[in-house]
Amino acid sequence: MFLRQITDPALAQNAYLIGCQRTGEALVIDPERDVDRYLEAARNNGLRLIAVADTHIHADYLSGARELVERHGARGYFSKEGGEDWQFEWAKGLDGVTMLGDGDVFRIGNIGIKALLTPGHTPEHMSFLVTDTGGGASEPMAIASGDFLFVGDVGRPDLLESAAGQAGLMEPSAKALYESLRGTAALPGFLQVLPAHGAGSACGKALGSVPTSVLDYERHNNAAFRQALEGGEGDFVKTILEGQPEPPLYFARMKRDNRLGPPLLVGGMMPQPARIGAADLDAWVGRPGRAILDLRTDRAAFMARHVKGALFTPASGVHLSAAAGSYLAEGDEILLLLDDGAGLGLAVRQMIRIGLDRVAAWMPVSEALSADRHIGSIRRIPSADLAGEISGHPGAAVLDVRGAGEFAAGHVVGAAHIAHTRLASGKNEIPEGRPLFVHCGSGMRASMACAYLAHQGHDVVHVDGDFGDIAESLRQ
């Protein structure tokens, strides 16, 4: 048997390539949309990728299942549980697709895959028990747990309400999650836990950085899991719903598109943005339906000098998907500004993984900044100076773009609060007609928020630095 975790660090997302080395057949569980990575990994290990399974309808990225089924002829395995509202509509009636019920088994060569209904994160959620029968095993060796069980945490049951707008589902989902966790009691403790996410994902609040775990270890050391096994339902529901991070706005769109079917990539290929020059900026700056995204890593350099109206998010790390997905309008044509062309391919992949397919053009930042008539800036101050700035600008407002839990733990008196990935949905709460001092916990989220707010016409000041410095300055 072959098992390989294939990770997207930007989304802290894990897919699993599982192969039977005797027959050369392989399955991928929870792939992202750029499926060439999984096909290549299979080929490099002497395998043919013949099947795909999704644990659930994902909220944080577009699944590659449709791409594999309809373009590459893979067999598809998806949940038929959870009711009509939670079905993979695109897959219904397709040849080669099997809709799975609780306890159903399918095979990849000599490997048995058993579907285990584990609702809570979503009503249709399946985990998959993996048994290497070709190697003589009669018990499963792993559970591909999707967003049901993570290393150090469990799936969040609030997303259908907080991200997808399905009112009244948080508590019922939390109760279902409680029962699903307790229902694992019959599973062997030696099972490897293969989660769909790790630290950095918005699909939980305490995910660990360790890539995989063992079921018994999680039973004893995963606080949320242990509470479900040892405590009452009411306490579990209260605890699991507290302190969940605000989901980025694009999650609702991912839910919709993964249910109805993500668009197939044109020609099965990544978009190939055109290399343009500074003279072409006239066709982009201030043009409706067109967006400019600056992917530099240096936020101070962006504040000092950037193309007017450009949005900002570093290409590296976990910020690009959350910020671009939350700030760009669906269908926007996109111009990427990068330090150089070396990072273009990965940036395009990150965009298409969340459905931002219209990446039409790119150019080096240095060249874009040579067009003086299109240059703007945003004032930047150290966080330790905020108290003095507030006293010197009595008409100004403070906007805190941290998460709700951070805000509740301590904040500037009188500050407005909207998480940086929810700004587009909270426009009526943003103070109008006066300078906005925008801060977060370190300066990074505030930098992205400032670019978005300036793009929307607000007069913003970027407060850069630790929130602890703000708190200290206010005490003096």
C-alpha positions as CSV (number, residue, x, y, z in Angstrom):
1,M,0.0,0.0,0.0
2,F,1.1,3.5,-0.8
3,L,0.1,6.6,1.3
4,R,1.2,10.2,0.7
5,Q,0.0,13.4,2.2
6,I,0.0,16.3,-0.3
7,T,-0.2,19.6,1.4
8,D,-1.1,23.2,0.4
9,P,0.7,25.4,3.0
10,A,-1.2,28.5,2.0
11,L,-4.6,26.9,3.0
12,A,-3.1,24.5,5.5
13,Q,-4.9,21.8,3.5
14,N,-4.1,18.2,3.1
15,A,-5.1,15.7,0.4
16,Y,-4.2,12.0,0.6
17,L,-3.0,9.9,-2.3
18,I,-3.7,6.2,-1.5
19,G,-2.5,3.5,-3.8
20,C,-2.4,-0.3,-4.3
21,Q,1.1,-1.1,-5.4
22,R,0.0,-4.5,-6.6
23,T,-2.6,-3.3,-9.1
24,G,-1.1,0.2,-9.7
25,E,-4.4,1.9,-8.9
26,A,-4.7,5.0,-6.7
27,L,-7.3,7.2,-5.0
28,V,-7.0,10.8,-4.0
29,I,-9.1,12.1,-1.0
30,D,-10.0,15.8,-0.8
31,P,-8.0,17.2,-3.7
32,E,-7.8,20.9,-4.6
33,R,-8.7,22.1,-8.1
34,D,-5.2,22.1,-9.7
35,V,-5.2,18.3,-10.0
36,D,-2.0,18.0,-12.0
37,R,-0.1,17.8,-8.7
38,Y,-1.9,14.6,-7.8
39,L,-1.7,13.0,-11.2
40,E,2.0,13.7,-11.3
41,A,2.6,12.3,-7.8
42,A,0.7,9.1,-8.8
43,R,2.8,8.8,-12.0
44,N,6.1,9.4,-10.1
45,N,5.2,6.4,-7.9
46,G,4.1,4.0,-10.6
47,L,0.4,4.5,-10.0
48,R,-2.6,5.5,-12.0
49,L,-5.1,7.9,-10.4
50,I,-8.4,6.1,-11.1
51,A,-10.6,7.5,-8.3
52,V,-11.4,10.6,-6.2
53,A,-13.4,11.0,-3.0
54,D,-14.4,14.2,-1.0
55,T,-15.2,13.9,2.7
56,H,-17.7,16.8,2.4
57,I,-18.7,19.9,0.5
58,H,-15.7,22.1,1.2
59,A,-15.9,25.8,2.3
60,D,-12.3,27.0,2.0
61,Y,-11.3,25.9,-1.5
62,L,-12.7,24.5,-4.7
63,S,-12.5,20.8,-4.9
64,G,-10.6,19.0,-7.8
65,A,-13.1,16.2,-7.8
66,R,-15.1,17.4,-10.8
67,E,-11.9,18.1,-12.7
68,L,-10.8,14.5,-12.1
69,V,-14.1,12.9,-12.9
70,E,-15.1,14.8,-16.0
71,R,-11.8,15.6,-17.5
72,H,-9.6,12.6,-16.5
73,G,-12.2,9.8,-16.2
74,A,-11.7,9.1,-12.5
75,R,-14.4,7.3,-10.6
76,G,-16.0,9.6,-8.0
77,Y,-17.2,8.7,-4.5
78,F,-19.3,11.2,-2.6
79,S,-21.7,11.3,0.3
80,K,-25.5,10.9,-0.3
81,E,-26.2,11.6,3.4
82,G,-27.3,14.8,5.1
83,G,-30.5,15.6,3.2
84,E,-31.3,17.2,-0.1
85,D,-29.7,20.6,0.7
86,W,-26.3,19.0,1.3
87,Q,-25.8,16.9,-1.9
88,F,-23.1,17.0,-4.5
89,E,-25.6,18.2,-7.2
90,W,-23.0,18.3,-10.0
91,A,-22.2,14.6,-9.5
92,K,-25.8,13.2,-9.6
93,G,-26.4,10.9,-12.5
94,L,-22.9,11.0,-13.8
95,D,-21.4,7.7,-15.1
96,G,-18.7,6.5,-12.8
97,V,-19.9,8.3,-9.7
98,T,-21.1,6.4,-6.7
99,M,-23.0,8.2,-4.0
100,L,-22.1,6.6,-0.6
101,G,-24.2,5.9,2.4
102,D,-23.0,5.2,5.9
103,G,-21.0,1.9,6.0
104,D,-20.6,1.6,2.2
105,V,-17.4,0.1,1.0
106,F,-15.5,0.5,-2.2
107,R,-12.1,-0.8,-3.3
108,I,-9.0,0.6,-4.9
109,G,-7.1,-2.5,-6.0
110,N,-6.6,-4.5,-2.8
111,I,-7.4,-1.6,-0.5
112,G,-10.8,-1.3,1.2
113,I,-12.3,2.1,1.8
114,K,-15.3,2.2,4.2
115,A,-17.5,5.4,4.4
116,L,-18.2,6.4,8.0
117,L,-20.9,9.1,8.4
118,T,-19.5,11.8,10.8
119,P,-21.8,14.8,10.7
120,G,-21.3,17.9,12.7
121,H,-18.9,20.1,10.6
122,T,-21.4,19.5,7.8
123,P,-24.5,17.2,7.6
124,E,-23.1,15.1,4.8
125,H,-19.6,14.6,6.2
126,M,-18.0,11.3,5.7
127,S,-14.7,10.0,7.1
128,F,-13.0,7.1,5.3
129,L,-11.6,4.0,7.0
130,V,-8.6,2.6,5.0
131,T,-7.8,-1.1,5.2
132,D,-4.9,-2.8,3.4
133,T,-6.5,-6.1,2.7
134,G,-3.9,-6.9,0.1
135,G,-1.3,-6.9,2.8
136,G,-3.4,-9.3,4.9
137,A,-5.0,-6.7,7.2
138,S,-8.5,-7.3,8.5
139,E,-8.7,-4.0,10.4
140,P,-8.3,-0.5,9.2
141,M,-5.0,1.2,9.6
142,A,-6.1,4.8,9.1
143,I,-9.1,7.2,9.1
144,A,-9.1,10.0,6.6
145,S,-11.1,12.3,8.9
146,G,-11.6,15.3,6.6
147,D,-12.8,18.3,8.7
148,F,-14.3,16.0,11.4
149,L,-11.2,15.4,13.5
150,F,-7.9,17.3,13.4
151,V,-4.7,17.0,15.3
152,G,-5.4,18.9,18.5
153,D,-9.0,20.0,17.5
154,V,-12.3,19.0,16.0
155,G,-14.2,20.4,13.1
156,R,-16.1,23.6,13.6
157,P,-19.9,23.2,13.5
158,D,-20.8,26.9,12.9
159,L,-19.7,27.4,9.3
160,L,-23.0,26.6,7.7
161,E,-24.5,29.5,9.6
162,S,-21.5,31.9,10.0
163,A,-20.2,31.4,6.5
164,A,-23.0,30.1,4.3
165,G,-25.9,32.0,6.0
166,Q,-28.0,29.0,6.9
167,A,-29.6,30.4,10.0
168,G,-30.3,28.2,13.1
169,L,-27.8,25.4,12.3
170,M,-25.0,26.1,14.8
171,E,-26.4,24.2,17.8
172,P,-27.9,21.3,15.9
173,S,-24.6,20.9,14.1
174,A,-22.6,21.1,17.4
175,K,-24.9,18.4,18.8
176,A,-24.4,16.2,15.8
177,L,-20.6,16.7,16.1
178,Y,-20.8,15.6,19.8
179,E,-22.5,12.4,18.8
180,S,-20.1,11.7,15.9
181,L,-17.1,12.1,18.2
182,R,-18.7,9.8,20.8
183,G,-19.5,7.3,18.0
184,T,-15.7,6.7,17.4
185,A,-15.5,4.7,20.6
186,A,-15.7,1.4,18.7
187,L,-12.8,2.3,16.4
188,P,-9.4,0.9,17.2
189,G,-7.1,3.3,19.0
190,F,-4.1,2.5,16.7
191,L,-5.8,4.2,13.7
192,Q,-3.7,6.9,12.0
193,V,-5.7,10.1,11.9
194,L,-5.3,11.8,8.5
195,P,-6.9,15.2,8.8
196,A,-7.8,17.6,5.9
197,H,-6.2,20.6,7.6
198,G,-3.5,21.7,10.0
199,A,-2.4,24.8,11.8
200,G,-3.3,28.0,9.9
201,S,-6.7,26.8,8.6
202,A,-9.8,28.7,9.4
203,C,-11.7,25.4,9.8
204,G,-10.9,25.1,13.5
205,K,-9.6,27.2,16.4
206,A,-6.8,25.1,17.8
207,L,-5.4,22.9,15.0
208,G,-1.9,21.5,15.6
209,S,1.1,21.7,13.3
210,V,1.8,18.0,13.5
211,P,0.8,16.5,10.1
212,T,-0.9,13.4,11.4
213,S,-1.8,11.7,14.6
214,V,-3.2,8.5,16.2
215,L,-6.7,8.1,17.4
216,D,-5.9,7.1,21.0
217,Y,-3.5,10.0,21.3
218,E,-6.3,12.4,20.2
219,R,-8.7,10.8,22.6
220,H,-6.4,11.6,25.5
221,N,-4.8,14.9,24.5
222,N,-7.3,16.7,22.2
223,A,-9.3,18.9,24.5
224,A,-12.4,19.2,22.4
225,F,-12.4,15.4,21.6
226,R,-11.9,14.5,25.2
227,Q,-14.7,16.8,26.3
228,A,-17.1,15.1,23.9
229,L,-16.0,11.7,25.2
230,E,-16.1,12.5,28.9
231,G,-18.5,15.5,29.3
232,G,-22.1,16.4,28.7
233,E,-23.6,17.6,25.4
234,G,-24.5,21.1,26.7
235,D,-21.0,21.9,27.9
236,F,-19.5,20.6,24.7
237,V,-21.8,22.7,22.5
238,K,-21.1,25.8,24.5
239,T,-17.3,25.3,24.3
240,I,-17.1,24.3,20.7
241,L,-19.1,27.3,19.5
242,E,-17.1,29.8,21.6
243,G,-14.1,31.6,20.0
244,Q,-14.3,30.3,16.5
245,P,-12.5,32.7,14.1
246,E,-14.6,34.7,11.6
247,P,-14.7,32.8,8.3
248,P,-13.4,34.7,5.3
249,L,-16.2,36.0,3.0
250,Y,-15.3,33.8,0.1
251,F,-16.3,30.6,2.1
252,A,-20.0,31.1,1.2
253,R,-19.0,31.1,-2.5
254,M,-16.9,27.9,-2.1
255,K,-19.9,26.1,-0.5
256,R,-22.1,27.1,-3.4
257,D,-19.7,26.2,-6.1
258,N,-18.6,22.9,-4.6
259,R,-22.2,21.8,-4.3
260,L,-23.2,22.9,-7.8
261,G,-19.9,22.0,-9.4
262,P,-16.7,24.1,-9.7
263,P,-16.2,25.3,-13.3
264,L,-13.7,23.1,-15.2
265,L,-10.4,24.8,-15.9
266,V,-10.2,26.0,-19.5
267,G,-8.4,23.3,-21.4
268,G,-7.5,21.8,-18.0
269,M,-4.7,24.3,-17.7
270,M,-3.7,27.1,-15.3
271,P,-4.5,30.6,-16.6
272,Q,-1.5,32.2,-18.4
273,P,-1.6,35.9,-17.5
274,A,0.0,38.3,-20.0
275,R,3.1,40.2,-19.2
276,I,2.2,43.9,-19.5
277,G,4.1,47.1,-18.9
278,A,3.7,50.4,-17.1
279,A,2.1,52.0,-20.2
280,D,-0.8,49.5,-19.8
281,L,-1.8,50.7,-16.3
282,D,-4.2,53.2,-17.8
283,A,-6.4,50.3,-18.7
284,W,-6.4,49.0,-15.1
285,V,-6.3,51.9,-12.6
286,G,-9.8,52.8,-11.5
287,R,-11.5,50.6,-14.1
288,P,-14.8,48.9,-13.0
289,G,-14.5,45.1,-13.0
290,R,-10.7,45.2,-12.9
291,A,-8.6,44.7,-9.8
292,I,-4.9,45.2,-9.1
293,L,-3.4,42.9,-6.4
294,D,0.1,43.8,-5.1
295,L,1.8,40.7,-3.8
296,R,4.9,42.2,-2.3
297,T,6.1,40.8,1.1
298,D,7.2,44.3,2.4
299,R,4.1,46.0,3.8
300,A,6.0,49.2,4.7
301,A,7.2,49.5,1.1
302,F,3.6,49.1,0.0
303,M,2.4,51.9,2.3
304,A,5.2,54.2,1.1
305,R,4.5,53.8,-2.6
306,H,2.0,51.7,-4.6
307,V,-0.3,51.8,-7.6
308,K,-3.4,53.8,-6.7
309,G,-6.3,51.5,-5.8
310,A,-4.2,48.4,-5.5
311,L,-5.1,45.8,-3.0
312,F,-2.3,44.3,-0.9
313,T,-1.5,40.8,0.4
314,P,1.8,39.1,0.6
315,A,2.1,36.2,-1.8
316,S,3.8,34.0,0.8
317,G,2.2,32.5,3.9
318,V,-1.5,32.1,4.7
319,H,-2.8,35.6,3.8
320,L,-3.3,35.5,0.1
321,S,-6.4,33.2,-0.1
322,A,-8.2,34.8,2.8
323,A,-7.6,38.4,1.7
324,A,-8.0,38.0,-2.1
325,G,-11.1,35.8,-1.5
326,S,-12.6,38.4,0.8
327,Y,-11.7,41.6,-1.1
328,L,-12.0,40.8,-4.7
329,A,-15.4,40.7,-6.3
330,E,-16.5,37.5,-8.0
331,G,-15.7,37.8,-11.7
332,D,-13.1,40.6,-11.4
333,E,-10.4,40.6,-14.0
334,I,-7.1,40.6,-12.0
335,L,-3.6,42.2,-12.5
336,L,-0.9,40.8,-10.3
337,L,2.1,42.9,-9.2
338,L,5.0,40.7,-8.0
339,D,8.6,41.3,-7.0
340,D,9.5,39.1,-10.0
341,G,8.0,36.4,-12.2
342,A,9.4,33.6,-10.2
343,G,6.4,33.5,-7.9
344,L,3.8,33.9,-10.7
345,G,2.9,30.2,-11.1
346,L,2.2,29.6,-7.4
347,A,0.2,32.9,-7.1
348,V,-2.0,31.8,-10.0
349,R,-2.5,28.4,-8.4
350,Q,-3.5,30.0,-5.1
351,M,-6.0,32.2,-6.9
352,I,-7.7,29.4,-8.9
353,R,-8.0,27.3,-5.8
354,I,-10.5,29.8,-4.5
355,G,-12.2,30.4,-7.9
356,L,-10.4,33.6,-8.9
357,D,-9.8,32.4,-12.4
358,R,-9.6,35.7,-14.3
359,V,-5.9,36.4,-13.7
360,A,-5.4,38.3,-16.9
361,A,-2.1,40.0,-16.5
362,W,1.0,40.6,-14.4
363,M,4.0,42.9,-14.2
364,P,6.9,43.5,-11.8
365,V,6.2,45.9,-9.0
366,S,9.3,47.9,-9.8
367,E,8.0,48.6,-13.3
368,A,4.5,49.5,-12.1
369,L,6.0,52.0,-9.7
370,S,7.7,53.8,-12.6
371,A,4.3,55.2,-13.7
372,D,4.3,58.3,-11.5
373,R,0.8,59.4,-12.4
374,H,-0.7,56.3,-10.9
375,I,1.2,56.3,-7.6
376,G,-0.4,56.6,-4.2
377,S,0.7,56.1,-0.5
378,I,-0.9,55.4,2.9
379,R,0.4,57.0,6.1
380,R,2.0,54.5,8.5
381,I,2.7,55.0,12.2
382,P,4.2,52.7,14.9
383,S,1.6,51.1,17.1
384,A,3.2,52.8,20.2
385,D,2.3,56.2,18.7
386,L,-1.5,55.5,18.4
387,A,-2.4,57.1,21.8
388,G,-0.7,60.3,20.9
389,E,-2.2,60.3,17.4
390,I,-5.7,59.9,18.8
391,S,-5.3,62.8,21.2
392,G,-4.0,64.9,18.3
393,H,-6.9,64.0,16.0
394,P,-10.1,64.3,18.1
395,G,-12.3,63.6,15.1
396,A,-10.5,60.4,14.1
397,A,-11.8,56.9,14.6
398,V,-10.0,53.6,15.5
399,L,-10.8,50.5,13.5
400,D,-9.7,47.1,15.0
401,V,-9.5,44.4,12.3
402,R,-8.6,41.5,14.6
403,G,-10.8,38.6,15.3
404,A,-13.7,38.8,17.7
405,G,-11.9,36.8,20.4
406,E,-8.9,39.1,20.3
407,F,-11.1,42.1,20.5
408,A,-13.1,40.7,23.5
409,A,-9.8,40.0,25.3
410,G,-8.9,43.7,25.2
411,H,-9.3,46.7,22.8
412,V,-9.1,50.4,22.5
413,V,-12.1,52.1,24.1
414,G,-14.5,53.3,21.5
415,A,-12.8,51.4,18.7
416,A,-15.0,50.0,15.9
417,H,-14.4,46.3,15.2
418,I,-14.7,44.3,12.0
419,A,-12.4,41.4,11.2
420,H,-10.2,42.1,8.2
421,T,-11.8,39.3,6.1
422,R,-15.3,40.6,6.8
423,L,-14.8,44.3,5.8
424,A,-16.9,44.0,2.6
425,S,-19.9,42.7,4.6
426,G,-19.5,45.3,7.3
427,K,-19.4,48.5,5.2
428,N,-22.2,50.1,7.2
429,E,-20.2,49.7,10.4
430,I,-17.1,51.5,9.1
431,P,-16.9,55.1,10.3
432,E,-17.3,57.5,7.5
433,G,-16.0,61.0,6.7
434,R,-13.0,61.0,9.2
435,P,-9.5,59.5,9.4
436,L,-9.4,55.8,10.3
437,F,-6.5,54.5,12.4
438,V,-6.5,50.8,11.4
439,H,-4.7,48.3,13.6
440,C,-4.6,44.5,14.3
441,G,-2.3,42.4,16.5
442,S,0.9,42.8,14.5
443,G,0.3,45.2,11.6
444,M,-0.1,42.6,8.9
445,R,-3.9,42.2,8.8
446,A,-4.2,46.0,9.2
447,S,-2.0,46.5,6.2
448,M,-4.3,44.4,4.0
449,A,-7.3,46.1,5.5
450,C,-5.9,49.6,4.8
451,A,-5.3,48.8,1.2
452,Y,-8.9,47.6,0.8
453,L,-10.3,50.6,2.7
454,A,-8.3,53.1,0.7
455,H,-9.5,51.4,-2.5
456,Q,-13.0,52.0,-1.2
457,G,-12.3,55.7,-0.7
458,H,-11.6,55.9,3.0
459,D,-8.9,58.1,4.6
460,V,-6.8,55.5,6.4
461,V,-3.7,55.4,8.6
462,H,-1.8,52.1,9.0
463,V,-1.0,51.4,12.6
464,D,1.9,49.0,12.3
465,G,3.2,46.9,15.2
466,D,2.1,44.8,18.2
467,F,-1.2,45.4,19.9
468,G,0.7,45.2,23.2
469,D,2.5,48.5,22.3
470,I,-0.9,50.1,21.7
471,A,-2.1,48.9,25.1
472,E,1.0,50.1,26.8
473,S,0.8,53.6,25.1
474,L,-2.8,54.0,26.3
475,R,-1.7,53.2,29.9
476,Q,0.9,55.9,30.0
